[in-house]
Structure formats: C-alpha cells, structure tokens
Amino acid sequence: MHVDGCLYNPNTKAFVSYNQKQIHVWNELTGMRIFKIDLYQETKSHNISAFCYSRQKMLYFVISTDNRLHTFNENMICVD
C-alpha cells in the first residue's frame, strides 16, 4: 500500500495514514488497522491533496483535488 503521509493522534492514541484515495486508522500498540475510510464513498471527491489534524479542535481536515475542504471528527465521520 502506498502511503502519502502519516500522523499521530494523541487523543485517540492512534496513527492515521493516508494515500490519494483512503484514510487508515491504526492501533498504537498492536499496529493493527482499526478501520479505513474511502474518500469517494464519504465525500464524492476523488483524491486527497492535503491532510492535517487539529489537536485543539479534535478534527481532521482534508483538501481534495477538486479544491473542496472536508472535515472529519476523531471517529472519521464526515462533518461537512
């Protein structure tokens, strides 16, 4: 699996990786994947251009290649 980036969420104690089409959440201790999000199924956008996490707001922000901003909570539920 190709990975474009990875970050750590200290609130959920999980690693989050992403590629152009998917976001994966991994258990900190076991390294097992907890779940994955397919960007198109959740937002109808095709590719991830940029991805970041706000510790203060406890939100993930995704910019897609169609110049749309998508917001996900810590459970990876789209809250646009």
PyMOL Python script that loads the backbone (N, CA, C, O; Angstrom):
from pymol import cmd

cmd.read_pdbstr("""\
ATOM      1  N   MET A   1       0.842  -1.176   0.000  1.00  0.00           N
ATOM      2  CA  MET A   1       0.000   0.000   0.000  1.00  0.00           C
ATOM      3  C   MET A   1       0.889   1.241   0.000  1.00  0.00           C
ATOM      4  O   MET A   1       1.790   1.362   0.830  1.00  0.00           O
ATOM      5  N   HIS A   2       0.643   2.142  -0.909  1.00  0.00           N
ATOM      6  CA  HIS A   2       1.353   3.406  -0.998  1.00  0.00           C
ATOM      7  C   HIS A   2       0.831   4.351   0.083  1.00  0.00           C
ATOM      8  O   HIS A   2      -0.382   4.470   0.257  1.00  0.00           O
ATOM      9  N   VAL A   3       1.724   5.025   0.812  1.00  0.00           N
ATOM     10  CA  VAL A   3       1.335   5.960   1.863  1.00  0.00           C
ATOM     11  C   VAL A   3       1.888   7.338   1.507  1.00  0.00           C
ATOM     12  O   VAL A   3       3.085   7.490   1.263  1.00  0.00           O
ATOM     13  N   ASP A   4       1.003   8.346   1.478  1.00  0.00           N
ATOM     14  CA  ASP A   4       1.431   9.721   1.210  1.00  0.00           C
ATOM     15  C   ASP A   4       1.832  10.453   2.480  1.00  0.00           C
ATOM     16  O   ASP A   4       2.629  11.390   2.425  1.00  0.00           O
ATOM     17  N   GLY A   5       1.293  10.040   3.623  1.00  0.00           N
ATOM     18  CA  GLY A   5       1.638  10.686   4.872  1.00  0.00           C
ATOM     19  C   GLY A   5       1.060   9.940   6.054  1.00  0.00           C
ATOM     20  O   GLY A   5       0.166   9.107   5.909  1.00  0.00           O
ATOM     21  N   CYS A   6       1.590  10.256   7.233  1.00  0.00           N
ATOM     22  CA  CYS A   6       1.141   9.601   8.456  1.00  0.00           C
ATOM     23  C   CYS A   6       1.245  10.608   9.591  1.00  0.00           C
ATOM     24  O   CYS A   6       2.170  11.419   9.628  1.00  0.00           O
ATOM     25  N   LEU A   7       0.291  10.554  10.519  1.00  0.00           N
ATOM     26  CA  LEU A   7       0.355  11.406  11.700  1.00  0.00           C
ATOM     27  C   LEU A   7      -0.144  10.627  12.897  1.00  0.00           C
ATOM     28  O   LEU A   7      -0.752   9.566  12.758  1.00  0.00           O
ATOM     29  N   TYR A   8       0.118  11.160  14.064  1.00  0.00           N
ATOM     30  CA  TYR A   8      -0.286  10.514  15.299  1.00  0.00           C
ATOM     31  C   TYR A   8      -1.342  11.373  15.979  1.00  0.00           C
ATOM     32  O   TYR A   8      -1.183  12.588  16.093  1.00  0.00           O
ATOM     33  N   ASN A   9      -2.425  10.737  16.430  1.00  0.00           N
ATOM     34  CA  ASN A   9      -3.473  11.429  17.157  1.00  0.00           C
ATOM     35  C   ASN A   9      -3.338  11.059  18.630  1.00  0.00           C
ATOM     36  O   ASN A   9      -3.678   9.938  19.008  1.00  0.00           O
ATOM     37  N   PRO A  10      -2.846  11.980  19.482  1.00  0.00           N
ATOM     38  CA  PRO A  10      -2.658  11.656  20.900  1.00  0.00           C
ATOM     39  C   PRO A  10      -3.970  11.504  21.659  1.00  0.00           C
ATOM     40  O   PRO A  10      -4.000  10.863  22.710  1.00  0.00           O
ATOM     41  N   ASN A  11      -5.054  12.080  21.149  1.00  0.00           N
ATOM     42  CA  ASN A  11      -6.344  11.955  21.830  1.00  0.00           C
ATOM     43  C   ASN A  11      -6.903  10.546  21.716  1.00  0.00           C
ATOM     44  O   ASN A  11      -7.431  10.009  22.690  1.00  0.00           O
ATOM     45  N   THR A  12      -6.795   9.945  20.543  1.00  0.00           N
ATOM     46  CA  THR A  12      -7.313   8.588  20.336  1.00  0.00           C
ATOM     47  C   THR A  12      -6.218   7.530  20.447  1.00  0.00           C
ATOM     48  O   THR A  12      -6.492   6.331  20.385  1.00  0.00           O
ATOM     49  N   LYS A  13      -4.968   7.989  20.613  1.00  0.00           N
ATOM     50  CA  LYS A  13      -3.814   7.094  20.682  1.00  0.00           C
ATOM     51  C   LYS A  13      -3.762   6.162  19.474  1.00  0.00           C
ATOM     52  O   LYS A  13      -3.643   4.944  19.604  1.00  0.00           O
ATOM     53  N   ALA A  14      -3.855   6.774  18.301  1.00  0.00           N
ATOM     54  CA  ALA A  14      -3.854   6.011  17.058  1.00  0.00           C
ATOM     55  C   ALA A  14      -3.018   6.745  16.011  1.00  0.00           C
ATOM     56  O   ALA A  14      -2.899   7.970  16.031  1.00  0.00           O
ATOM     57  N   PHE A  15      -2.448   5.967  15.104  1.00  0.00           N
ATOM     58  CA  PHE A  15      -1.763   6.524  13.949  1.00  0.00           C
ATOM     59  C   PHE A  15      -2.768   6.603  12.807  1.00  0.00           C
ATOM     60  O   PHE A  15      -3.631   5.737  12.663  1.00  0.00           O
ATOM     61  N   VAL A  16      -2.647   7.642  12.007  1.00  0.00           N
ATOM     62  CA  VAL A  16      -3.535   7.827  10.862  1.00  0.00           C
ATOM     63  C   VAL A  16      -2.651   8.008   9.636  1.00  0.00           C
ATOM     64  O   VAL A  16      -1.817   8.912   9.592  1.00  0.00           O
ATOM     65  N   SER A  17      -2.838   7.142   8.640  1.00  0.00           N
ATOM     66  CA  SER A  17      -2.099   7.268   7.393  1.00  0.00           C
ATOM     67  C   SER A  17      -3.093   7.523   6.270  1.00  0.00           C
ATOM     68  O   SER A  17      -4.280   7.218   6.381  1.00  0.00           O
ATOM     69  N   TYR A  18      -2.583   8.082   5.202  1.00  0.00           N
ATOM     70  CA  TYR A  18      -3.457   8.350   4.057  1.00  0.00           C
ATOM     71  C   TYR A  18      -2.684   8.207   2.761  1.00  0.00           C
ATOM     72  O   TYR A  18      -1.464   8.360   2.712  1.00  0.00           O
ATOM     73  N   ASN A  19      -3.432   7.909   1.724  1.00  0.00           N
ATOM     74  CA  ASN A  19      -2.916   7.943   0.367  1.00  0.00           C
ATOM     75  C   ASN A  19      -3.880   8.797  -0.441  1.00  0.00           C
ATOM     76  O   ASN A  19      -4.682   9.521   0.148  1.00  0.00           O
ATOM     77  N   GLN A  20      -3.835   8.740  -1.730  1.00  0.00           N
ATOM     78  CA  GLN A  20      -4.690   9.608  -2.538  1.00  0.00           C
ATOM     79  C   GLN A  20      -6.172   9.323  -2.356  1.00  0.00           C
ATOM     80  O   GLN A  20      -6.989  10.234  -2.488  1.00  0.00           O
ATOM     81  N   LYS A  21      -6.538   8.088  -2.058  1.00  0.00           N
ATOM     82  CA  LYS A  21      -7.948   7.717  -2.056  1.00  0.00           C
ATOM     83  C   LYS A  21      -8.512   7.272  -0.711  1.00  0.00           C
ATOM     84  O   LYS A  21      -9.731   7.238  -0.544  1.00  0.00           O
ATOM     85  N   GLN A  22      -7.654   6.929   0.256  1.00  0.00           N
ATOM     86  CA  GLN A  22      -8.139   6.353   1.507  1.00  0.00           C
ATOM     87  C   GLN A  22      -7.416   6.924   2.720  1.00  0.00           C
ATOM     88  O   GLN A  22      -6.289   7.412   2.632  1.00  0.00           O
ATOM     89  N   ILE A  23      -8.109   6.844   3.860  1.00  0.00           N
ATOM     90  CA  ILE A  23      -7.533   7.197   5.156  1.00  0.00           C
ATOM     91  C   ILE A  23      -7.625   5.949   6.027  1.00  0.00           C
ATOM     92  O   ILE A  23      -8.682   5.325   6.115  1.00  0.00           O
ATOM     93  N   HIS A  24      -6.510   5.584   6.674  1.00  0.00           N
ATOM     94  CA  HIS A  24      -6.457   4.387   7.513  1.00  0.00           C
ATOM     95  C   HIS A  24      -6.123   4.796   8.943  1.00  0.00           C
ATOM     96  O   HIS A  24      -5.280   5.665   9.166  1.00  0.00           O
ATOM     97  N   VAL A  25      -6.784   4.168   9.907  1.00  0.00           N
ATOM     98  CA  VAL A  25      -6.522   4.420  11.325  1.00  0.00           C
ATOM     99  C   VAL A  25      -5.954   3.132  11.912  1.00  0.00           C
ATOM    100  O   VAL A  25      -6.528   2.054  11.753  1.00  0.00           O
ATOM    101  N   TRP A  26      -4.804   3.264  12.600  1.00  0.00           N
ATOM    102  CA  TRP A  26      -4.054   2.114  13.112  1.00  0.00           C
ATOM    103  C   TRP A  26      -3.940   2.183  14.629  1.00  0.00           C
ATOM    104  O   TRP A  26      -3.756   3.263  15.191  1.00  0.00           O
ATOM    105  N   ASN A  27      -4.047   1.036  15.292  1.00  0.00           N
ATOM    106  CA  ASN A  27      -3.879   0.931  16.733  1.00  0.00           C
ATOM    107  C   ASN A  27      -2.429   1.217  17.100  1.00  0.00           C
ATOM    108  O   ASN A  27      -1.507   0.671  16.494  1.00  0.00           O
ATOM    109  N   GLU A  28      -2.237   2.064  18.083  1.00  0.00           N
ATOM    110  CA  GLU A  28      -0.897   2.464  18.521  1.00  0.00           C
ATOM    111  C   GLU A  28      -0.083   1.278  19.052  1.00  0.00           C
ATOM    112  O   GLU A  28       1.112   1.180  18.775  1.00  0.00           O
ATOM    113  N   LEU A  29      -0.704   0.395  19.797  1.00  0.00           N
ATOM    114  CA  LEU A  29       0.030  -0.689  20.459  1.00  0.00           C
ATOM    115  C   LEU A  29       0.233  -1.910  19.571  1.00  0.00           C
ATOM    116  O   LEU A  29       1.320  -2.489  19.560  1.00  0.00           O
ATOM    117  N   THR A  30      -0.787  -2.308  18.833  1.00  0.00           N
ATOM    118  CA  THR A  30      -0.697  -3.540  18.052  1.00  0.00           C
ATOM    119  C   THR A  30      -0.304  -3.319  16.600  1.00  0.00           C
ATOM    120  O   THR A  30       0.176  -4.240  15.938  1.00  0.00           O
ATOM    121  N   GLY A  31      -0.504  -2.104  16.099  1.00  0.00           N
ATOM    122  CA  GLY A  31      -0.231  -1.842  14.691  1.00  0.00           C
ATOM    123  C   GLY A  31      -1.315  -2.370  13.759  1.00  0.00           C
ATOM    124  O   GLY A  31      -1.175  -2.300  12.538  1.00  0.00           O
ATOM    125  N   MET A  32      -2.388  -2.895  14.329  1.00  0.00           N
ATOM    126  CA  MET A  32      -3.491  -3.417  13.514  1.00  0.00           C
ATOM    127  C   MET A  32      -4.363  -2.263  13.040  1.00  0.00           C
ATOM    128  O   MET A  32      -4.570  -1.283  13.756  1.00  0.00           O
ATOM    129  N   ARG A  33      -4.872  -2.401  11.811  1.00  0.00           N
ATOM    130  CA  ARG A  33      -5.759  -1.371  11.286  1.00  0.00           C
ATOM    131  C   ARG A  33      -7.102  -1.436  12.001  1.00  0.00           C
ATOM    132  O   ARG A  33      -7.709  -2.503  12.087  1.00  0.00           O
ATOM    133  N   ILE A  34      -7.571  -0.302  12.514  1.00  0.00           N
ATOM    134  CA  ILE A  34      -8.852  -0.224  13.205  1.00  0.00           C
ATOM    135  C   ILE A  34      -9.964  -0.087  12.179  1.00  0.00           C
ATOM    136  O   ILE A  34     -10.964  -0.802  12.241  1.00  0.00           O
ATOM    137  N   PHE A  35      -9.792   0.835  11.232  1.00  0.00           N
ATOM    138  CA  PHE A  35     -10.740   0.982  10.137  1.00  0.00           C
ATOM    139  C   PHE A  35     -10.139   1.844   9.052  1.00  0.00           C
ATOM    140  O   PHE A  35      -9.090   2.459   9.242  1.00  0.00           O
ATOM    141  N   LYS A  36     -10.812   1.887   7.902  1.00  0.00           N
ATOM    142  CA  LYS A  36     -10.376   2.728   6.802  1.00  0.00           C
ATOM    143  C   LYS A  36     -11.572   3.484   6.243  1.00  0.00           C
ATOM    144  O   LYS A  36     -12.718   3.050   6.359  1.00  0.00           O
ATOM    145  N   ILE A  37     -11.275   4.612   5.639  1.00  0.00           N
ATOM    146  CA  ILE A  37     -12.280   5.460   5.024  1.00  0.00           C
ATOM    147  C   ILE A  37     -11.932   5.602   3.550  1.00  0.00           C
ATOM    148  O   ILE A  37     -10.798   5.941   3.213  1.00  0.00           O
ATOM    149  N   ASP A  38     -12.877   5.350   2.685  1.00  0.00           N
ATOM    150  CA  ASP A  38     -12.705   5.612   1.264  1.00  0.00           C
ATOM    151  C   ASP A  38     -13.236   7.018   0.997  1.00  0.00           C
ATOM    152  O   ASP A  38     -14.420   7.285   1.201  1.00  0.00           O
ATOM    153  N   LEU A  39     -12.368   7.911   0.545  1.00  0.00           N
ATOM    154  CA  LEU A  39     -12.749   9.313   0.398  1.00  0.00           C
ATOM    155  C   LEU A  39     -13.937   9.485  -0.541  1.00  0.00           C
ATOM    156  O   LEU A  39     -14.843  10.262  -0.235  1.00  0.00           O
ATOM    157  N   TYR A  40     -13.963   8.794  -1.660  1.00  0.00           N
ATOM    158  CA  TYR A  40     -15.058   8.981  -2.609  1.00  0.00           C
ATOM    159  C   TYR A  40     -16.397   8.548  -2.009  1.00  0.00           C
ATOM    160  O   TYR A  40     -17.403   9.232  -2.194  1.00  0.00           O
ATOM    161  N   GLN A  41     -16.421   7.435  -1.304  1.00  0.00           N
ATOM    162  CA  GLN A  41     -17.667   6.972  -0.693  1.00  0.00           C
ATOM    163  C   GLN A  41     -18.189   7.951   0.346  1.00  0.00           C
ATOM    164  O   GLN A  41     -19.401   8.117   0.485  1.00  0.00           O
ATOM    165  N   GLU A  42     -17.289   8.600   1.077  1.00  0.00           N
ATOM    166  CA  GLU A  42     -17.701   9.516   2.140  1.00  0.00           C
ATOM    167  C   GLU A  42     -18.037  10.915   1.636  1.00  0.00           C
ATOM    168  O   GLU A  42     -18.934  11.566   2.170  1.00  0.00           O
ATOM    169  N   THR A  43     -17.323  11.385   0.610  1.00  0.00           N
ATOM    170  CA  THR A  43     -17.440  12.800   0.233  1.00  0.00           C
ATOM    171  C   THR A  43     -17.762  13.052  -1.230  1.00  0.00           C
ATOM    172  O   THR A  43     -18.090  14.179  -1.600  1.00  0.00           O
ATOM    173  N   LYS A  44     -17.678  12.031  -2.064  1.00  0.00           N
ATOM    174  CA  LYS A  44     -17.825  12.156  -3.520  1.00  0.00           C
ATOM    175  C   LYS A  44     -16.683  12.950  -4.153  1.00  0.00           C
ATOM    176  O   LYS A  44     -16.821  13.420  -5.283  1.00  0.00           O
ATOM    177  N   SER A  45     -15.566  13.108  -3.455  1.00  0.00           N
ATOM    178  CA  SER A  45     -14.344  13.677  -4.006  1.00  0.00           C
ATOM    179  C   SER A  45     -13.404  12.534  -4.329  1.00  0.00           C
ATOM    180  O   SER A  45     -13.435  11.497  -3.668  1.00  0.00           O
ATOM    181  N   HIS A  46     -12.568  12.714  -5.341  1.00  0.00           N
ATOM    182  CA  HIS A  46     -11.771  11.593  -5.844  1.00  0.00           C
ATOM    183  C   HIS A  46     -10.421  11.404  -5.160  1.00  0.00           C
ATOM    184  O   HIS A  46     -10.070  10.270  -4.831  1.00  0.00           O
ATOM    185  N   ASN A  47      -9.652  12.461  -4.932  1.00  0.00           N
ATOM    186  CA  ASN A  47      -8.300  12.291  -4.409  1.00  0.00           C
ATOM    187  C   ASN A  47      -7.999  13.284  -3.296  1.00  0.00           C
ATOM    188  O   ASN A  47      -8.526  14.397  -3.269  1.00  0.00           O
ATOM    189  N   ILE A  48      -7.140  12.854  -2.380  1.00  0.00           N
ATOM    190  CA  ILE A  48      -6.693  13.710  -1.280  1.00  0.00           C
ATOM    191  C   ILE A  48      -5.482  14.506  -1.753  1.00  0.00           C
ATOM    192  O   ILE A  48      -4.506  13.944  -2.250  1.00  0.00           O
ATOM    193  N   SER A  49      -5.563  15.806  -1.591  1.00  0.00           N
ATOM    194  CA  SER A  49      -4.444  16.681  -1.934  1.00  0.00           C
ATOM    195  C   SER A  49      -3.620  17.015  -0.697  1.00  0.00           C
ATOM    196  O   SER A  49      -2.390  17.045  -0.755  1.00  0.00           O
ATOM    197  N   ALA A  50      -4.301  17.268   0.429  1.00  0.00           N
ATOM    198  CA  ALA A  50      -3.628  17.591   1.692  1.00  0.00           C
ATOM    199  C   ALA A  50      -4.465  17.063   2.851  1.00  0.00           C
ATOM    200  O   ALA A  50      -5.686  16.940   2.749  1.00  0.00           O
ATOM    201  N   PHE A  51      -3.777  16.749   3.972  1.00  0.00           N
ATOM    202  CA  PHE A  51      -4.431  16.137   5.123  1.00  0.00           C
ATOM    203  C   PHE A  51      -3.760  16.655   6.385  1.00  0.00           C
ATOM    204  O   PHE A  51      -2.532  16.674   6.465  1.00  0.00           O
ATOM    205  N   CYS A  52      -4.545  17.078   7.375  1.00  0.00           N
ATOM    206  CA  CYS A  52      -3.952  17.512   8.642  1.00  0.00           C
ATOM    207  C   CYS A  52      -4.942  17.283   9.782  1.00  0.00           C
ATOM    208  O   CYS A  52      -6.122  17.017   9.556  1.00  0.00           O
ATOM    209  N   TYR A  53      -4.437  17.391  11.005  1.00  0.00           N
ATOM    210  CA  TYR A  53      -5.241  17.173  12.203  1.00  0.00           C
ATOM    211  C   TYR A  53      -5.070  18.361  13.135  1.00  0.00           C
ATOM    212  O   TYR A  53      -3.954  18.845  13.324  1.00  0.00           O
ATOM    213  N   SER A  54      -6.167  18.838  13.721  1.00  0.00           N
ATOM    214  CA  SER A  54      -6.136  19.904  14.705  1.00  0.00           C
ATOM    215  C   SER A  54      -6.351  19.298  16.091  1.00  0.00           C
ATOM    216  O   SER A  54      -7.434  18.795  16.390  1.00  0.00           O
ATOM    217  N   ARG A  55      -5.320  19.346  16.934  1.00  0.00           N
ATOM    218  CA  ARG A  55      -5.459  18.824  18.306  1.00  0.00           C
ATOM    219  C   ARG A  55      -6.433  19.675  19.101  1.00  0.00           C
ATOM    220  O   ARG A  55      -7.183  19.156  19.928  1.00  0.00           O
ATOM    221  N   GLN A  56      -6.426  20.976  18.858  1.00  0.00           N
ATOM    222  CA  GLN A  56      -7.296  21.888  19.598  1.00  0.00           C
ATOM    223  C   GLN A  56      -8.769  21.639  19.279  1.00  0.00           C
ATOM    224  O   GLN A  56      -9.603  21.611  20.184  1.00  0.00           O
ATOM    225  N   LYS A  57      -9.093  21.459  18.002  1.00  0.00           N
ATOM    226  CA  LYS A  57     -10.481  21.259  17.582  1.00  0.00           C
ATOM    227  C   LYS A  57     -10.866  19.776  17.526  1.00  0.00           C
ATOM    228  O   LYS A  57     -12.045  19.443  17.401  1.00  0.00           O
ATOM    229  N   MET A  58      -9.873  18.891  17.619  1.00  0.00           N
ATOM    230  CA  MET A  58     -10.070  17.444  17.522  1.00  0.00           C
ATOM    231  C   MET A  58     -10.765  17.074  16.205  1.00  0.00           C
ATOM    232  O   MET A  58     -11.706  16.281  16.181  1.00  0.00           O
ATOM    233  N   LEU A  59     -10.276  17.667  15.118  1.00  0.00           N
ATOM    234  CA  LEU A  59     -10.837  17.438  13.783  1.00  0.00           C
ATOM    235  C   LEU A  59      -9.722  17.175  12.777  1.00  0.00           C
ATOM    236  O   LEU A  59      -8.614  17.696  12.903  1.00  0.00           O
ATOM    237  N   TYR A  60     -10.038  16.364  11.786  1.00  0.00           N
ATOM    238  CA  TYR A  60      -9.169  16.147  10.635  1.00  0.00           C
ATOM    239  C   TYR A  60      -9.684  17.019   9.496  1.00  0.00           C
ATOM    240  O   TYR A  60     -10.891  17.133   9.286  1.00  0.00           O
ATOM    241  N   PHE A  61      -8.769  17.626   8.771  1.00  0.00           N
ATOM    242  CA  PHE A  61      -9.125  18.434   7.615  1.00  0.00           C
ATOM    243  C   PHE A  61      -8.487  17.829   6.372  1.00  0.00           C
ATOM    244  O   PHE A  61      -7.288  17.552   6.345  1.00  0.00           O
ATOM    245  N   VAL A  62      -9.303  17.628   5.351  1.00  0.00           N
ATOM    246  CA  VAL A  62      -8.846  17.034   4.103  1.00  0.00           C
ATOM    247  C   VAL A  62      -9.184  17.991   2.968  1.00  0.00           C
ATOM    248  O   VAL A  62     -10.329  18.421   2.824  1.00  0.00           O
ATOM    249  N   ILE A  63      -8.186  18.317   2.171  1.00  0.00           N
ATOM    250  CA  ILE A  63      -8.436  19.085   0.951  1.00  0.00           C
ATOM    251  C   ILE A  63      -8.326  18.112  -0.199  1.00  0.00           C
ATOM    252  O   ILE A  63      -7.321  17.417  -0.348  1.00  0.00           O
ATOM    253  N   SER A  64      -9.366  18.065  -1.011  1.00  0.00           N
ATOM    254  CA  SER A  64      -9.378  17.149  -2.146  1.00  0.00           C
ATOM    255  C   SER A  64      -8.879  17.863  -3.402  1.00  0.00           C
ATOM    256  O   SER A  64      -8.784  19.090  -3.435  1.00  0.00           O
ATOM    257  N   THR A  65      -8.564  17.084  -4.423  1.00  0.00           N
ATOM    258  CA  THR A  65      -8.030  17.656  -5.649  1.00  0.00           C
ATOM    259  C   THR A  65      -9.059  18.478  -6.412  1.00  0.00           C
ATOM    260  O   THR A  65      -8.696  19.193  -7.346  1.00  0.00           O
ATOM    261  N   ASP A  66     -10.327  18.395  -6.041  1.00  0.00           N
ATOM    262  CA  ASP A  66     -11.331  19.265  -6.650  1.00  0.00           C
ATOM    263  C   ASP A  66     -11.531  20.535  -5.813  1.00  0.00           C
ATOM    264  O   ASP A  66     -12.556  21.207  -5.926  1.00  0.00           O
ATOM    265  N   ASN A  67     -10.522  20.856  -4.961  1.00  0.00           N
ATOM    266  CA  ASN A  67     -10.472  22.082  -4.153  1.00  0.00           C
ATOM    267  C   ASN A  67     -11.611  22.205  -3.150  1.00  0.00           C
ATOM    268  O   ASN A  67     -12.084  23.308  -2.876  1.00  0.00           O
ATOM    269  N   ARG A  68     -12.048  21.091  -2.608  1.00  0.00           N
ATOM    270  CA  ARG A  68     -13.069  21.096  -1.566  1.00  0.00           C
ATOM    271  C   ARG A  68     -12.408  20.744  -0.234  1.00  0.00           C
ATOM    272  O   ARG A  68     -11.496  19.920  -0.178  1.00  0.00           O
ATOM    273  N   LEU A  69     -12.886  21.386   0.840  1.00  0.00           N
ATOM    274  CA  LEU A  69     -12.408  21.100   2.189  1.00  0.00           C
ATOM    275  C   LEU A  69     -13.412  20.183   2.864  1.00  0.00           C
ATOM    276  O   LEU A  69     -14.605  20.484   2.919  1.00  0.00           O
ATOM    277  N   HIS A  70     -12.923  19.063   3.376  1.00  0.00           N
ATOM    278  CA  HIS A  70     -13.764  18.101   4.089  1.00  0.00           C
ATOM    279  C   HIS A  70     -13.274  18.022   5.525  1.00  0.00           C
ATOM    280  O   HIS A  70     -12.071  18.043   5.784  1.00  0.00           O
ATOM    281  N   THR A  71     -14.207  17.931   6.446  1.00  0.00           N
ATOM    282  CA  THR A  71     -13.880  17.867   7.865  1.00  0.00           C
ATOM    283  C   THR A  71     -14.394  16.558   8.441  1.00  0.00           C
ATOM    284  O   THR A  71     -15.541  16.175   8.211  1.00  0.00           O
ATOM    285  N   PHE A  72     -13.531  15.873   9.195  1.00  0.00           N
ATOM    286  CA  PHE A  72     -13.875  14.611   9.843  1.00  0.00           C
ATOM    287  C   PHE A  72     -13.628  14.750  11.333  1.00  0.00           C
ATOM    288  O   PHE A  72     -12.666  15.391  11.753  1.00  0.00           O
ATOM    289  N   ASN A  73     -14.509  14.141  12.139  1.00  0.00           N
ATOM    290  CA  ASN A  73     -14.252  14.132  13.578  1.00  0.00           C
ATOM    291  C   ASN A  73     -13.259  13.007  13.896  1.00  0.00           C
ATOM    292  O   ASN A  73     -12.767  12.345  12.982  1.00  0.00           O
ATOM    293  N   GLU A  74     -12.964  12.789  15.168  1.00  0.00           N
ATOM    294  CA  GLU A  74     -11.969  11.779  15.535  1.00  0.00           C
ATOM    295  C   GLU A  74     -12.415  10.347  15.255  1.00  0.00           C
ATOM    296  O   GLU A  74     -11.587   9.437  15.235  1.00  0.00           O
ATOM    297  N   ASN A  75     -13.695  10.141  15.042  1.00  0.00           N
ATOM    298  CA  ASN A  75     -14.192   8.821  14.653  1.00  0.00           C
ATOM    299  C   ASN A  75     -14.265   8.684  13.137  1.00  0.00           C
ATOM    300  O   ASN A  75     -14.853   7.735  12.619  1.00  0.00           O
ATOM    301  N   MET A  76     -13.665   9.635  12.431  1.00  0.00           N
ATOM    302  CA  MET A  76     -13.609   9.661  10.964  1.00  0.00           C
ATOM    303  C   MET A  76     -14.997   9.724  10.338  1.00  0.00           C
ATOM    304  O   MET A  76     -15.241   9.130   9.288  1.00  0.00           O
ATOM    305  N   ILE A  77     -15.890  10.438  10.983  1.00  0.00           N
ATOM    306  CA  ILE A  77     -17.220  10.702  10.426  1.00  0.00           C
ATOM    307  C   ILE A  77     -17.182  12.075   9.799  1.00  0.00           C
ATOM    308  O   ILE A  77     -16.799  13.050  10.447  1.00  0.00           O
ATOM    309  N   CYS A  78     -17.578  12.158   8.543  1.00  0.00           N
ATOM    310  CA  CYS A  78     -17.544  13.431   7.814  1.00  0.00           C
ATOM    311  C   CYS A  78     -18.571  14.381   8.431  1.00  0.00           C
ATOM    312  O   CYS A  78     -19.747  14.040   8.559  1.00  0.00           O
ATOM    313  N   VAL A  79     -18.115  15.571   8.810  1.00  0.00           N
ATOM    314  CA  VAL A  79     -18.997  16.554   9.447  1.00  0.00           C
ATOM    315  C   VAL A  79     -19.093  17.818   8.607  1.00  0.00           C
ATOM    316  O   VAL A  79     -19.290  18.905   9.151  1.00  0.00           O
ATOM    317  N   ASP A  80     -18.958  17.696   7.290  1.00  0.00           N
ATOM    318  CA  ASP A  80     -19.057  18.863   6.391  1.00  0.00           C
ATOM    319  C   ASP A  80     -20.384  19.557   6.559  1.00  0.00           C
ATOM    320  O   ASP A  80     -20.648  20.555   5.889  1.00  0.00           O
TER     321      ASP A  80
END
""", "prot")
cmd.dss("prot")
cmd.show_as("cartoon", "prot")
cmd.util.cbc("prot")
cmd.orient("prot")
